[in-house]
Amino acid sequence: MLDAACGLIRDRGYAGVGVAEVCAVADVRKGSFYHYFESKQVLTREVIQEHWQTQRARWVAVLSGGGPPMERLEALFAMQVQDLRAEQADGAINGCLFANLSLELSTQDATIRADLESIFDEQAALVAAVLDDAVVDGSLTPDGSSGELAAAMLAQLEGAVLFAKLRNDAAALDGLWGQLVRLMR
């Protein structure tokens, strides 16, 4: 059910997906849904957490891998671009599940908003740690908080993803790393 819900919510958003449809796609009886999930909100929170655990493992692998800090950062953002290119090849760019849900639900559901805020904070902390490594190795000159810079870099990424989704064209992310380098300087 989590996989079915994740795919449906990514494709159509929270409001565009009903419990009956999730059950149909997952080939589960609707009554069974309520055995596992108290509500659609609880299901969505589980989807968010499971999706982040998968994504987090990928982020940590790239950011903690070998090589200089700037190369690790570039690899992270390249991975994001590659994921969107793969989505486009499959037919449509759906964008970032977390950003999509943030736009749709942040003013409507404080619990889901808090879950999403926590994920974005963790993403920024992962990037900030590598920025700190870059300061230590001399490839980045410190100019303010690495946390603020990391948040700005993620905002740049999410904005580019939004344009890619709008245009259904991953080319909106061409030049992203160059923009991020300018931001870091």
C-alpha positions, 0 to 999 in steps of 0.5 A: 500500500505504501508503494501504491500510495507513494506513486499515486501521490507523486503523480496526482497529489494528496487531494487527487488520491483516495483511499479506495484507489490506493487499495485498488492499485495495491490490490488490497480490500478497503477494509484492510486499509484501516487495519494498517492505517487509521486515516489517509493522513497517517498513510501519507505520513508513512509514505513520506517517512519511507520515501525519505528513508530510501532517499536519505540512504542515497544522499548519505552514500553520495555525500559520505563517499570518497573524494573531495567535498565539492565533488561529493556535492556535485555528485548529489545534485547530479544524482537529482538531475539524473533522477528527473531525466529518468522520470522524463524518459518514463513520460512525465516529471512529477518533481519532488514528493516532499516539495509537492506535498509542502506546496499542497498541504503546508497550510492545511495540515500542521502534522504533515508540514512538520514531517516535511520540515524535518526532512528538509532540515535534515537534507540541509544538515547533510549538505551543510556538513559537506560544506563544512568539509569544503571549508576545512579543505580550503575549497570553499571560503567561509562566508556565513552559516553553512546551514543557510548556504545549504538551505539556499542550495536546496531551494535552488534545486527545488526551484529548478525541479519546479520549472522542470515539472512545469515544462516537463523538461529536465533541461530546466536543470541544465547548468544547475551545478554552475548556478550552485557554484556561483551561489557558494562563492 
